[in-house]
Amino acid sequence: MKILILIEKASLGGHQLSALTTGKELQNRGHKVSFAGGKGTLTDKIKKWFPFYEIPFYFYHGPRETYFTWKSLITLRKLAKLTQEKTFDLIHAFDSRSYIVASILSIIRKIPITCTICGGIAPYYNIPHSAKLIVFSEEQKRKLINIFGWKGKNIEVIKSRLDMEQFKNISDTEVFNLCQKYNINPSARNIMMITTFLGPKIEAIKHVLRAMQIVLPQFSDVNLVMIGGRGGFFKEAQKIGERINQSCGRKAIIFTGPVINAHRLLPASFIVIGIGRSAFEGMAYQKPTLIVGEKGFAGTVNQTNINEISFYNFSGRNNKKLVPPEILAQEIIKLLTNKQYYESVRYFGKEFLKKEIDIKAGISKIENIYKININYIKNNTSKDRMFRIFNMTKVLTPIFIDNYYNQLKLSLLKLFSHS
């Protein structure tokens, strides 16, 4: 099967990495895979594996981010041209923005499409109807049913999006050299967190830093390593970290900045603090993994907590009330001081990954969904096509209303501020 994987931008993000992992496994199973989307940090890495066709996506209507704007018609035209020049059996979109564009093209050209809605609390608006839509968590499925009126039979929860093979064959020498590069002491008990510094992760980062203010003064051999640098909060987080370092009298908090293949630093960790995909990487290396979210510590990955943590896609959204940072600090201290507890926690996560998150565990389900969606488009009647056009109108209308409502509101605010 010839498959085009569509992403809004080839940047270093969870859904882009999930798309890349899925593409590799599809290729391993004999499919011919190509990628298309906006150029970004991940472009060169994608090109090592697949043909990559640059198609720009437009994220903003004025200063406000949106799923679709009039400029998105440029994206649609370029995608139409690509699919005319290159024949694909199916387009697999990995975000709402690219799925909307692909869905319009599908109505025009009858090209089969599939969508995976990755992580987070997306979608923020309803998205086009699909015979089978893939989501990463039960939380997303519940949202689509309760808020947007989807039928459960049209939504499939497939959690698989991690290539477990990538965590093999990492030598001690490579880890040591990486630590040297980023000024990390590999002999320390490093608590590592791979993260961006934007959106809902900002509050989680603040919570971790507050907890470390309690932990670090008690253990001279413990450091916090914050891996990543994307987002406007990065510089502010560095300032907070510097103040904590000054109070500890040592460089206990280290900020690496952006790191490609950041997970390859994790063998040098003692504990991993994670949100979403970064939690899986800690689990894969058999490190005790703690989940944090906007409302603080959401639990340690273990037999007791796994069902609740997994339901919310390892995001920390299982917390409905703010959890004080002292609770996270207590859990870290317990892992640092209780060897028996540490050992009991560290091995559970990897076994869960093999059963639920490894791409090999879910790829046959994805292939089956491709068949369902291909047959759905193939057998579309004129009545079905009219339904899809009506459904697309219902999807786009609130997006455009919000676009212009917010533009008008901003214009009025500027007008009155100058009067």
Buried (B, 14 or more C-beta within 10 A) or exposed (E): BEBBBBBBBBBBBBBBBBBBBBBBBBBBBEBBBBBBBBBBBBBEBBEEEBEBBBBBBBBEBEEBEBBBBEEBEBBBEBBBEBBEEEEBBBBBBBBBBBBBBBBBBBBEEEBBBBBBBBBBBBBEBBBBBBBBBBBBBBBBBBBBBEEEEBEEEBBBBBBBBBBBBBBEEBEEEEBBEBBEEBEBBBEBBBBBBBBBBEEBBBBBBBBBBBBBBBBBBEBEEBBBBBBBBBBEBBEBBBEBBEEBBEEBEEEBBBBBEEBEEBBBBBBBBBBBBBBBBBBBBBBBBBBBBBBBBBBBBBBBBBEEBBEEBBBBBBBBBBBEEEBEBEEBBBBBBBBBEEEEBBEEBBEBBBEBBBEBBBBBBBBEBBBEBBEBBBEBBEEBEEEEEEEBEEBBEEBBEEBBEBBEEBBEEEEEEEEEEEE
